[in-house]
C-alpha cells in the first residue's frame, strides 16, 4: 500500500512542477500589441438578424 502512496506523491509532484514551469514560460503578457491597418467592415454580415421574433 505504501508504494501506491509514493507513486501518487511522485505523480502529483511532477504535475505541480510541470504546471509551475508552464506558467513561468508563458510570456507573462509580453506579447506584441495587435495593430490594425485597415478599418473594420462587415462585408458578409446580413442586413437583418438570423432570428427575428414575430408575433402572429
Residue pairs with C-beta under 8 A, 6 or more apart in sequence:
none
